[in-house]
Amino acid sequence: MAIPLTPSRFAHSLSFAPPSRAPLSMADTLPSADFNFDDLRQRMSAFTLRFDDFIAKGRKRVLEERNAFRANVAELEESHRSAAQQISSLQTASSTHATTLEKESAEKEDLESAITQLQSQRTSHLALRTELQTSLSHSKIRLAALRAQQAEHQSAIAAQARENAPELAFWERTLGLRVEGAGGEVLRFVFDGLRDEEVWFELNTGSEEFEVVATEPGVEAESVRRVVEEANERKNLGGLLKGMRGLLGDAVKG
């Protein structure tokens, strides 16, 4: 630092010494100067204090800023971790939601397929029901016709029986014959006296013509056919009974 020099100082320092008898040296001829080192030291001390205070304040400010920065970094890191956790939770929830949607979509497809199948089955059942109702109606009509036909046939049989009753009674007495039911519309004509065991033949009365369905003992089918055809041509029950008794008698003898 430059030290100002006052005129008084320079005046004092530049004044020449009174003449002397002794010779002057070179050092004696140099002007004297007052640098005021005490003032300089005071100024340096004050500067040092101010500088130290500046450094201390700077260090304090740097420390505070560093601590604040670290706090901000920690806060940011915590925010980042929290955000990462939230993102992970959202991703998990999104994945779960997507899985749920896939399951619901699959269940919806299965349900729609089941509904379509049920609708198809319902359509088929309705068609079958209509078909069965139509068939049932036809069956009822046919059954009514068959019942009417059967009633008519039974009436005819009853009339025939009433008509043939005297003749049948005659042949029962004459041929040693008795009539039994063999089930349904089949009658069994049993002849007594031909042998110890029963001798008989069975006649189906459900048709308009005579029809022999079984014999005991067995008789040749062609012989039975001839007897039945002749009886049918003449509508003669007596002829049938006589013819079958003759065939059965021959079978017993043979």
C-alpha positions as CSV (number, residue, x, y, z in Angstrom):
1,M,0.0,0.0,0.0
2,A,1.4,3.4,-1.0
3,I,2.1,5.8,1.9
4,P,1.3,9.4,1.2
5,L,4.0,11.8,1.8
6,T,3.1,15.2,3.2
7,P,4.9,18.4,2.2
8,S,6.1,18.9,5.8
9,R,7.7,15.5,5.7
10,F,9.3,16.2,2.4
11,A,10.3,19.6,3.6
12,H,12.0,18.2,6.6
13,S,13.6,15.4,4.7
14,L,14.9,17.6,2.0
15,S,16.4,20.2,4.2
16,F,20.1,20.4,4.0
17,A,22.3,20.0,7.1
18,P,24.4,23.0,8.2
19,P,27.9,23.1,7.0
20,S,30.3,21.0,9.0
21,R,33.8,20.7,9.1
22,A,33.7,16.9,8.8
23,P,33.4,15.5,5.3
24,L,29.9,14.1,4.4
25,S,29.3,10.5,3.4
26,M,27.0,9.3,0.7
27,A,24.5,8.1,3.3
28,D,24.5,11.4,4.9
29,T,23.5,13.0,1.7
30,L,20.4,10.8,1.2
31,P,17.1,12.4,2.3
32,S,15.3,10.8,5.3
33,A,11.8,9.3,4.9
34,D,9.1,8.4,7.4
35,F,7.1,5.3,6.1
36,N,4.7,5.1,9.1
37,F,4.9,1.3,9.6
38,D,2.6,1.5,12.7
39,D,-0.2,2.8,10.6
40,L,0.6,0.1,8.0
41,R,0.5,-2.6,10.6
42,Q,-2.9,-1.3,11.9
43,R,-4.3,-1.3,8.4
44,M,-2.9,-4.8,7.7
45,S,-4.5,-6.0,11.0
46,A,-7.8,-4.5,10.1
47,F,-7.6,-6.0,6.6
48,T,-6.7,-9.4,8.1
49,L,-9.7,-9.2,10.5
50,R,-12.0,-8.2,7.6
51,F,-10.6,-11.0,5.4
52,D,-10.9,-13.6,8.1
53,D,-14.5,-12.5,8.7
54,F,-15.1,-12.7,5.0
55,I,-13.6,-16.2,4.8
56,A,-15.6,-17.4,7.9
57,K,-18.8,-16.0,6.4
58,G,-18.0,-17.6,3.1
59,R,-17.3,-20.9,4.7
60,K,-20.5,-20.7,6.7
61,R,-22.4,-19.8,3.6
62,V,-20.8,-22.6,1.6
63,L,-21.5,-25.0,4.5
64,E,-25.1,-23.9,4.7
65,E,-25.5,-24.1,0.9
66,R,-24.0,-27.6,0.9
67,N,-26.2,-28.7,3.7
68,A,-29.2,-27.2,1.9
69,F,-28.1,-29.0,-1.3
70,R,-27.7,-32.3,0.5
71,A,-31.1,-31.8,2.1
72,N,-32.6,-31.0,-1.3
73,V,-30.8,-34.1,-2.8
74,A,-32.1,-36.3,0.0
75,E,-35.6,-34.9,-0.5
76,L,-35.4,-35.5,-4.3
77,E,-34.1,-39.0,-3.7
78,E,-37.0,-39.7,-1.3
79,S,-39.4,-38.2,-3.8
80,H,-37.8,-40.4,-6.5
81,R,-38.2,-43.5,-4.4
82,S,-41.8,-42.6,-3.6
83,A,-42.5,-42.0,-7.2
84,A,-40.8,-45.3,-8.2
85,Q,-42.9,-47.1,-5.6
86,Q,-46.1,-45.4,-6.9
87,I,-45.1,-46.3,-10.5
88,S,-44.4,-49.9,-9.4
89,S,-47.8,-50.1,-7.6
90,L,-49.5,-48.6,-10.6
91,Q,-47.8,-51.1,-12.9
92,T,-48.9,-53.9,-10.7
93,A,-52.4,-52.6,-10.5
94,S,-52.4,-52.1,-14.3
95,S,-51.1,-55.7,-14.8
96,T,-53.8,-57.0,-12.4
97,H,-56.4,-55.0,-14.2
98,A,-55.3,-56.2,-17.6
99,T,-55.4,-59.8,-16.3
100,T,-58.8,-59.2,-14.9
101,L,-60.0,-57.8,-18.2
102,E,-58.6,-60.8,-20.1
103,K,-60.4,-63.2,-17.7
104,E,-63.6,-61.2,-18.0
105,S,-63.2,-61.2,-21.8
106,A,-62.7,-65.0,-21.9
107,E,-65.6,-65.5,-19.5
108,K,-67.7,-63.2,-21.7
109,E,-66.8,-65.2,-24.8
110,D,-67.6,-68.5,-23.0
111,L,-70.9,-67.1,-21.9
112,E,-71.8,-65.8,-25.3
113,S,-70.8,-69.3,-26.8
114,A,-73.0,-71.0,-24.1
115,I,-75.9,-68.6,-24.9
116,T,-75.5,-69.3,-28.6
117,Q,-75.5,-73.0,-28.0
118,L,-78.5,-72.8,-25.7
119,Q,-80.3,-70.7,-28.3
120,S,-79.5,-73.3,-30.9
121,Q,-80.7,-76.1,-28.6
122,R,-83.8,-74.2,-27.9
123,T,-84.5,-73.7,-31.6
124,S,-83.9,-77.5,-32.2
125,H,-86.1,-78.3,-29.2
126,L,-88.9,-76.1,-30.5
127,A,-88.6,-77.7,-33.9
128,L,-88.7,-81.1,-32.4
129,R,-91.6,-80.1,-30.2
130,T,-93.5,-78.9,-33.2
131,E,-92.7,-82.2,-35.0
132,L,-93.7,-84.3,-32.0
133,Q,-97.0,-82.3,-31.7
134,T,-97.7,-82.9,-35.4
135,S,-96.8,-86.6,-35.0
136,L,-98.9,-86.8,-31.9
137,S,-101.9,-85.2,-33.7
138,H,-101.5,-87.7,-36.5
139,S,-101.1,-90.6,-34.0
140,K,-104.3,-89.5,-32.2
141,I,-106.1,-89.4,-35.5
142,R,-104.8,-92.8,-36.5
143,L,-105.5,-94.2,-33.1
144,A,-109.0,-92.9,-33.2
145,A,-109.4,-94.5,-36.6
146,L,-107.9,-97.8,-35.4
147,R,-110.2,-97.8,-32.3
148,A,-113.2,-97.2,-34.5
149,Q,-112.0,-99.9,-36.8
150,Q,-111.4,-102.2,-33.9
151,A,-114.8,-101.4,-32.4
152,E,-116.4,-102.2,-35.8
153,H,-114.4,-105.4,-36.0
154,Q,-115.3,-106.4,-32.5
155,S,-118.9,-105.6,-33.3
156,A,-118.6,-107.8,-36.4
157,I,-117.0,-110.6,-34.3
158,A,-119.7,-110.3,-31.7
159,A,-122.3,-110.5,-34.4
160,Q,-120.5,-113.4,-36.0
161,A,-120.2,-115.1,-32.6
162,R,-123.9,-114.6,-32.0
163,E,-124.6,-116.0,-35.4
164,N,-122.1,-118.9,-34.9
165,A,-123.0,-119.6,-31.3
166,P,-125.6,-122.2,-32.1
167,E,-123.4,-123.8,-34.7
168,L,-120.4,-123.8,-32.3
169,A,-122.5,-125.3,-29.6
170,F,-123.5,-128.0,-32.1
171,W,-119.9,-128.8,-33.0
172,E,-118.8,-128.7,-29.4
173,R,-121.3,-131.5,-28.7
174,T,-120.6,-133.4,-31.9
175,L,-116.8,-133.2,-32.0
176,G,-116.2,-133.3,-28.2
177,L,-114.8,-129.7,-28.5
178,R,-114.3,-126.9,-26.0
179,V,-113.1,-123.4,-26.6
180,E,-110.5,-121.5,-24.4
181,G,-108.9,-118.1,-24.6
182,A,-105.2,-118.2,-25.6
183,G,-104.4,-114.5,-25.1
184,G,-105.4,-111.5,-27.1
185,E,-107.6,-112.3,-30.0
186,V,-106.5,-116.0,-30.2
187,L,-108.9,-118.8,-29.3
188,R,-107.8,-122.4,-28.6
189,F,-110.0,-125.2,-29.8
190,V,-109.4,-128.3,-27.7
191,F,-110.6,-131.8,-28.9
192,D,-111.3,-134.4,-26.3
193,G,-111.1,-138.1,-26.8
194,L,-108.3,-138.3,-29.4
195,R,-105.6,-139.1,-26.8
196,D,-104.8,-138.7,-23.2
197,E,-102.9,-135.4,-23.7
198,E,-104.7,-132.4,-25.1
199,V,-105.1,-132.0,-28.8
200,W,-105.8,-128.5,-30.0
201,F,-105.3,-125.8,-32.6
202,E,-105.2,-122.0,-32.1
203,L,-107.2,-119.6,-34.3
204,N,-106.5,-115.9,-34.7
205,T,-109.9,-114.1,-34.6
206,G,-108.4,-110.6,-35.2
207,S,-108.5,-110.9,-39.0
208,E,-111.5,-111.1,-41.3
209,E,-110.4,-114.6,-42.5
210,F,-109.6,-117.7,-40.6
211,E,-105.9,-118.1,-39.6
212,V,-104.5,-121.1,-37.7
213,V,-101.4,-120.0,-35.8
214,A,-100.5,-123.2,-33.8
215,T,-101.4,-126.9,-33.4
216,E,-100.7,-129.6,-30.9
217,P,-99.5,-132.1,-32.1
218,G,-97.8,-130.6,-35.1
219,V,-99.5,-130.8,-38.4
220,E,-98.1,-130.4,-41.9
221,A,-98.4,-126.7,-42.9
222,E,-99.6,-127.4,-46.4
223,S,-102.5,-129.6,-45.1
224,V,-103.5,-126.8,-42.7
225,R,-103.3,-124.2,-45.5
226,R,-105.7,-126.2,-47.7
227,V,-108.2,-126.7,-44.9
228,V,-108.1,-122.9,-44.0
229,E,-108.4,-121.8,-47.6
230,E,-111.5,-124.0,-48.2
231,A,-113.1,-122.7,-44.9
232,N,-112.4,-119.1,-45.9
233,E,-113.9,-119.6,-49.4
234,R,-117.1,-121.0,-47.9
235,K,-117.0,-118.9,-44.7
236,N,-117.7,-122.1,-43.0
237,L,-116.6,-122.5,-39.3
238,G,-117.9,-126.0,-39.1
239,G,-115.9,-127.1,-42.1
240,L,-112.7,-125.6,-40.5
241,L,-113.4,-127.4,-37.2
242,K,-114.1,-130.7,-38.9
243,G,-111.0,-130.4,-41.2
244,M,-108.6,-129.5,-38.3
245,R,-110.0,-132.3,-36.1
246,G,-109.3,-134.7,-39.0
247,L,-105.7,-133.4,-39.4
248,L,-105.1,-133.6,-35.7
249,G,-106.5,-137.1,-35.5
250,D,-104.3,-138.3,-38.3
251,A,-101.3,-136.7,-36.6
252,V,-102.1,-138.5,-33.3
253,K,-102.4,-141.8,-35.2
254,G,-99.4,-141.2,-37.3
